[in-house]
Amino acid sequence: MFDILMYLFENYIHSESEIFVEENALTDELIKAGFNTPEIYKALDWLEQLAQLQYSDECPYLHNAPSAACRIYTSEESVKLDTQCQGFLLFLEQVGVITSTTREMVIDRAMALDHARIALEDLKWVVLMVLLSVPGQEHAYAQMEDLIFDDPNPTLH
């Protein structure tokens, strides 16, 4: 599923291509690109849930997250997001790249990925996707892009 999200991010969202593609046409394109249908639907659902987070009354914690609160991770979150990931999120919050609200969105979307553990590099992309989806976060998105693409020790995949 994460590979599909990356494909969509790089080919549609990040490239500022036409993003209002009909779902059937997009599904067909993803199948032609080699992705399987169940994973495609999971990825599209993940993106839909991301879009709904910022407007959802079902997630009141997103609208009421105190800015000076210390985030305590649940045991499930701690398994999926190791101390390196948690430290990175804390760093991003301390330097003003993410807020407590966008942090919660990142954690929500990271937990929704179908990986037992989230690698730091993957978490960085989740942060980018979240920041891009939230209106008014253009500067934070640019800062995060700089952190990812100006990495002096890049990880090759």
Secondary structure as GFF3:
##gff-version 3
##sequence-region A 1 157
A	DSSP	alpha_helix	2	8	.	.	.	ID=ss1
A	DSSP	pi_helix	9	13	.	.	.	ID=ss2
A	DSSP	alpha_helix	23	32	.	.	.	ID=ss3
A	DSSP	alpha_helix	37	53	.	.	.	ID=ss4
A	DSSP	alpha_helix	60	64	.	.	.	ID=ss5
A	DSSP	alpha_helix	75	80	.	.	.	ID=ss6
A	DSSP	alpha_helix	83	94	.	.	.	ID=ss7
A	DSSP	alpha_helix	100	112	.	.	.	ID=ss8
A	DSSP	alpha_helix	120	133	.	.	.	ID=ss9
A	DSSP	alpha_helix	138	149	.	.	.	ID=ss10
###
